[in-house]
Amino acid sequence: MLNFVFAMAAPPGSSQAQGSPNPMVSLLPILIIFLVFYFLLIRPQQKKQKDHQKLILSLKKNDEVITAGGMHGTIVSVKDKTFILRIDENVKVEVEKSSISTIKKSRALPEQQVENKI
């Protein structure tokens, strides 16, 4: 049995043993895992962030919105980093722009409504 083990070993003068994989082939599974993570986790999250940024930039006065906390209200004024949100008749709160999650109803000006129909 010992002779069989020595027969399988590489000759003393060879630089590489027979059957050892190429280093690029051993990195292939790591690259595949990275690609799967990119397309399943990273890319959709980046797209979602871009869409949310576009949503925030498109908000204007009189838009009905829902915040991340679940408050429904109408935008009264727009500031640099915040909105003034009217929740009820005499109730106004200031919220961060990033806390707006969805637009319930966008109140476009009559001129914009005509342009959208054309």
N, C-alpha and C positions, 0 to 999 in steps of 0.2 A: 504494500500500500504506500509506503514511503517513496518508493521509486516512481509511482504514479504521480504524486504531488510534485516531485522535481521535474517530471516530464512536462507538466502543465505550466510551469514557471517560464518566464521569458529567458532567452539566452543571456549570459552575463554581459555581453557587449552591446545589447540593444538598448536604445534610449527610451522607448515607450513599450509598455506591456501590451500584449495583444488583447483586444476587446475593451480597452479603456475608452470611454466616450469623449467626443470632442468637447472642449469647454463651452462652445456656443450651444451645443445640444443640451448641456446641463442647465443653461440659463433660460432655455425656452419655456419651461413651466412657470418660472417667475414672471417672464414677460406676458404670458397668457393671463396670469392672475391679475397683473397690473391693468391690462386692457379690459378685462371683465369689470374690475372695480371702476375704471374710468367711465365706461359706457353705462354702467348700472347705477353708480352713485354720484360721481363727481360732475359729469356733464349735465344730468337732469337738474342738479342743485344749482349749477351756474345759470342754466336757462330760467329756472324759477326766480332767481335773484334779479336777472335782467328784466323779466316780465314785471316783477314787483316794482322795480325802479321806474319803468315806463308808466305804470299805474300811478305812482306817486307824482310823477312829473305832469301827468295829464289832469290831475285834479284841479278844480276851480270852484269859485263861489257858487253856492246853491246846489252842489252835488250832494246827493244823499249817499252816505257811506256807512259801513259797519267797521268798527275797530276790532283789533285782535282780542280785546277784552269782552267783546259782544255788545258794546253800546251802539245803538242806531242813532244817527243824527244827520244834520245838514250843515255843510261848511258855510260859515258866516264870513270868515276872512282867512287869507293865506299869508303866513309870515315866512321867514327864511327857513326855519327848522320845525315850525309848528303850524297847526291849524286851530282856529277857534271853531268849535263844534257846538251847534245849538241842539240840545237834546229835547227840551220842552220849551214852552212859551217864554219863561223868564230864566231858563237854566242854560248857561253857556260854560263850556269847559275848554281848556287849552290842551291839545294832545300832540304828541310827536308825529311827524309825518310818517315815520316808519311803522307806527302802530295801526295805520289804516290797512285793513286786510282786503276788503272788496268794495266795489261801487254798486250800490243798490240801483240808483237811478241817476244818470247824468243829465243835467238840465242844460241842453245846448241852447244857445241864443237862436231866435227865429231865423236869422241870416244863415246860421250854420245848418239848421234843419232843411232849409231850401237847397243848400249846396249838396247836402247828403242825398237828397231825393233825385238830383240830376244825374 
